[in-house]
C-alpha cells in the first residue's frame, strides 16, 4: 500500500511539473507575440482628431458659438478620436488610435531616393519591418493646434511631447518652415514646369504639397523621413454607394455627400450650409475637418495621370467642374471646418483640400499646378477674391479663391 502511495505521489509530481512547464511555454509564446512591442491590435482607417479646441470667426478667436449661431459647426464643435500616444522608451512612439508605430527621431535630411532605400536598414527599437509612410499615414500625425507666422514657427503642427520635429536652418539664409517630411506617395503628374514630385507634410506650417525630387537648378532636394510600421490597412478606403446620394466609407466610419451642389461659399456660409443640410433622411451633416476631408483624396488619380483627365477622388463620387483663372478645365477647392493659424491675423484662414490642380502663378506670371492634386492648403475665410492678388503673393503665387465648394460628412452610428 505504501509503495502504491509513493508511486502515486511521484506520478502526481510529474503531472504538476508537466503542467507548470506547459504554462511556462504558453507564457513564453505570449511574450513573443506582436503585442510585446506595444502595437495595439487596430486595423482599418480610424481618423485621429486635429487637436483643435479653440473657436474662430473669419478674423480671429471667439468664444464657443452655440447651435444656430454664426460659425457653429467648425472643427472644435465636433470632437473625434482624440490623439493618444505611448512613448515606448526605445526611440519609437505608438499611436494608440491608428495602430501605427513611428520613429521618434528623423535623423538628418536626405533625398527621397535615399530615404526610400535606407528604410530597409532601419532597426529602431529592434524592429526590422519599418516602411516609408504613405501621405495618409503621415498626415495622421498633424495637429492644427499648431501655428506659424509666414516663414517662422510659433507652435509645431505635431505633438512635440512625443515627436522630435526640427525646424529649418536659418543660419545660411534658409527658412524655419523648411523642415518638410517625405512620404512614399508620388504625384501622378508634374508640378511647376517639369518637376517630378513626391507628397510630403510640413509639420512646421501645417500644409501638404508635392515636393520636387530635384530642384529646378538640378540639385537633389533633401527632406526629413519618419518611418512607420504596423496597421498596413491604414489609409485604405472602403466606399459603398448607398443609392440615396450618399457614400459610406466603412474604413473610416464616415458617410459622405455623394456630390457637391456646385455652389461656391465663403467659410461662414459653408459651415451654415452643412449644418442645415438634410439629405437621405439625415439632418446631422457637418463640414468635415481637414483630416476627414483629406481621407477621401485618391492619390492614384490626378488630372495629369495616365488614362485621361481625372480628379484625385474615387469616381464613386461626383465633383463639379469649373474653369481656372485663364479659362482652362479645373476642379474646385473644398472647404474644411479647420482653421489654419498663420500670418499677422491668425484665424482669418481655413484649410481646403484640392482634388484637382493646386494652382499658383510661378514668379507672378505663369499659371501652373504648383502643389499637386491632393494638396492641403488654406484660403482667406471671407472677402473679395480680387483683394488677394494671387499673382503677386510670392514665388509660387497660390491662387486664392475665398469662395470654395463643400462636401458634407456625418458619422455613422
N, C-alpha and C positions, 0 to 999 in steps of 0.2 A: 504493500500500500504506500509506504514512504517513498519507495522508488518511483511509483506512479506519480505521486505528488511532485517529486523533484523534476521528473520529466515534463510534467505539465507546466511547472514554473519556467523551465528552460524554454519550452515552446512559446509560452506567453511572452517571455522577454524578447524572443526572436521576432514575434509578431509586432511588438511595440517598437523595436528597432527598425523593422521594415517600414512601419507607419511613419516614424519620425523621419527616416531617410527620404520617403516619398514626399513628405511635406517640405523638406529642405530643397528637394529637386523642384517642386512646384514653386517655392519662393524664388529660387534661382531663375526659373523661367519668367516669373513676373517681373523681376528686376531687369531682365534683358529686353523686355518689350518696349515698343516705341514710346510709351508714356514716361519712361525714366528720363527722357531728355526734355520733359516739360512741354511737349507738343500736345495741346488739347485735341480731343477727338472731334474735330469740326470739319465738315465738308460744305460744299456749296459756296454761295456768294453773299454772306452777310455784310451789309454796308456799315462801316463804322461812322458814327456821328462826327460832325465837323468841329465839335468843341466850342461852338458859338453859344454864349449865354447872355449876350447884350443885345439891345434893340436899337434900330436906326430908322430915321426917316430918310429923305433924299439929300440931307446936308450934314447929318451928324447923329450922335447918340441921343436917344429919347428913353422915357420910361416905358414899361411894358404896355403895348397897345391892347385894348380889350377887343373881344369878338365884335365885329361890325365896325370897328374904328379904322381910320386910315392906317395903312401899313401893317394891319394884322395879317398873319399868315406867313410872316417871314421866318427865317431859319430857326431862331431861338424859341418861337412859339411851338415848335414840334421837335421833341427830343427823341432821338432814335437810339441805336445801340451805342451806349456810352463807351468811349475808349477805355481799355483796360490792358495793362502790360505787366509782364513779370520779368525782372532782371534775373537771369539765371546765374550770374556771378562768374561767367566764363567767356565774356565777350559777346554773348548772344542775348537777344530780347525776344520774348514770346508775346505775340498779340493774342490775347485770350478771346477776342471776338472772332477773328478771321481764321485762327488756327495756323497762322504763318509764324515762322521764326526768322528773325533778322539779325544781321551783323550789327553790333552796337557802333562800331567804328568803320569808316570807309577807307582809311589809309590815304595814299597820295592820289592825286588826279591821274587819269590815264586815258588813252584813246579808247574809242568804243571797240575797236578790233581787239586791243589788248585786254580790255575788261571782259569781253566775251570769251577769250581764250584762257585767261587766268582763273576763271571760276572753277575750272576742273582741278586746280591745285589748292583751292581754299579748304582749310580744315579747322576753321574757327570753332571752338567748343568741342573739338574732337569729332566733328561731323564731316563727311566727305560727299554729301549729296546736295551741296549748295547749287543754286542756279541764278542766272540774271533775272530779275523780276520783269514781268510784263508791265506795261504802263498802268494797267488797272490795279495790279498788286502794289506797285509803288505809290500810286495815288491814294491808296487806302490809309497811308500814314499821315496825310496832310491835315493840318489844323487851320481853320480860318479864324481862330483867335489870335493869329499872328498879325504883325503889322510892319509895313515898311514905309519909307518916305523917299520915293524916287529910287535912287541907286543905293540907298542906305537902309540897313536893317534896324528895326526897333525891337520887335519880338519875332522869333523864328516861327515858321509855319509847320512845326513839328514839335513833338514833346521832348524838349531839351533835357528833361529829367531822366530820360532813358536813352536818347539817341545823341551821339556826338555829331553835330552838324556845323562844319566850318563855315566861315564867310570868306568872301573873295579877298585877295591880297591887294590892298590899295597902295602898297609901298612903291610899286612900279607903274602906277597910273591906272591900275585896274579898278573895278567896282566891287563893292561889298556883295552885290547880288550875283556876282559871277562865281557861284558855287553850286552849279546845277548838277543833277544826278541823272545818269543814263538809265534807260530801261532797255529791254530786249526788243521792243516794238519798233520796227522800221516803218517809215511813212511810205505808203504806196503812191508816190508822186514826187514832185520836185518842189522845193521851196526856193524862195528868192529867184534868181535867174536860172541856176542849174545845180542847186545843192541837193545831194542825196542826204536825207535827214533821218534821224532817229528821235523818237519822242522821249522827253525827259521831264522831270518835275523840278521846279525851283522852290525849295523849301525856305528860301530867303525872301521871295516876293509873292509866293502863292499862285504861280502860273504853270501851265503845261504848254509846251510847244515842241515843234520838230527842230532839233539842233543839227546843224550840218556835221557830217563826219569829217569833212575837210573845209577849212576856211576858204573864203574867196581868193586869198593870195596863195593857196596851195598848202598852207600849214595845217597839219593834223590837229583837230580840236581835242582838248583834254577836259574831261569832266570827272566827277566822282562816280563810284559804283558801290551800291549797298546790296549784297547778295541775300537771297532768301531761300527758305526750304519749307516743306510742309504743304498741306492743302493744295494739291495740284489742280483742283476744280475751281479755285478762286478766280473770279473774273469771267467765268463762262456762263452766259445767259441761257435760259430755257424758256423761250417765249411760246405762248399759246394764244391764238386768236379766239376770243370768246364769242365772236359773231354778233356783238352788240356795240361795235365801235370802241371796244376796249381790248387791250393786250395785257395778259398776265405774264409776269416773269416768275416762274416757280423757283428760280435760283435765289432771287433776292427777296421774295415775298411782297413785291410791289405790283400794282395794277396801273396801267398807263392809258392815257387818252390815245387812241389809235392815230388820229390825225389832228394837226393843229387847225385852227379855224381861219387861217390865212390873214388874220388881222395883226397889226403891229400895235404895241403898247409901251408906254414908259413903265418903270418898275412898280410904282404905286398902282397903276392900272392893271398890271399883270397879276399882282397879289390879289386885288379885288376880283378880277375875273375868275381866278382859280377858286377862291373861297365861295363864290356864288354859283359855280358850275353844278348843274345837275345832269348826269349822264348815266345811262344804263341803270336807272333806279338808285343811283348812289348820289349822295349830297355831301360826302366828306372828302371831296377833291381838294387839292392844295398845290401850290407851286413847289416843285422839287428843290431840295438843296443841291449844292454844286456836286457833291459826291454821288447822289442819286442820279442826277441828270447825266453825269459822265458815264454812269454804269451802262447806259444803253448805246453808247458810241460803239460802232463796229469798225475796228481798226484794220480789218481786212478789206475795207472798201474806201474809195475816195473818188472824187471827180476825175482824177488822173489815172486811176487804176486800170489795169488791162481788162478789157471787156466792155468798156464804154463808160459814159458819164454817170456817176452814181454818188449819192450822198453817203456819208460814213454812218449808216444806220441800217439795220436789218430791213429788207423790203416788206416784212410783215407790217411795218409802219408806213404811214403816208406822210409826206412832208411837202410844204409849199415850195414853189419855185418863184424866185424874184429876179430882178436884174441888179448887177453890181453898179457902182457909180459911173461906169463907162458903157452900160447897156448890155454887158455880157450875161450869160446864164449864171445864176447864183442861187445857193441855198442859204436861208437866213440864219442869223444867230438866235439862240434861245435863252431866255432869262432863267436864272435860278433864284432861289429865295435868299441866297447868301451874299452878305455884304463883304467886299474886299477892302481892307483898310490900307490905303495908300495915299500919298500926296499930302498937301498942306491942309486939306479939309477931309480927314479920314471919316468915311461913312457916306460919301457922296457917290460911290460907285458900287456896282453889284456884279457878281460873276455871271458870265454867259459861257455857253458851250457851242462850239462850231461843229456842224455836220457837213459843211461844205468848206470851200477855201476860207482861210483866215487871212483877210486882206490887209494890205498896207501899201503905202506909196514909198518905194525904195528911193532913198535920197530925195524924197519930196516930189518925185516926178513920175516914176513908173509903177503902175498898179500891178501887184503881184500877190501870189499866195506866199506870205512871209512866215507863217507859223504852221500850216498844215491842217487838213480836215481832222477834227478831233481835238483841236487845241482848246485850252481853257483860259479865258482872258477876262477883262472887265470893261464895262461901259458906264458912262455917267447915268445916274438914275433918272434924271429929268433934264429938261431944257431943249433948246432948239439945236438940232444936229449941226446947223450952219455955224453955231457958236464954238464948235470944236473942229477947227480945220484940220482934217486928218492928214493932209499932205504937207503939213509943217510941224508935225509932232515928233521929229527926230528921224534917225536913220531908217527905222522900219516904218514909221508913219502909220500906225494902226488906224484903219477906218473905224470911226465911231458912229454908231447908228442911233443910239439913245432909245429909239423905238424898235423893239425886238419882238420875236414871236414867243408863243407859250405852248408847252405841252404839259398837261396836268398829271398828277400822280395821286394815288391813295394807297394806304396799307391794306393788305389782305388780312382779314381777321383769322 
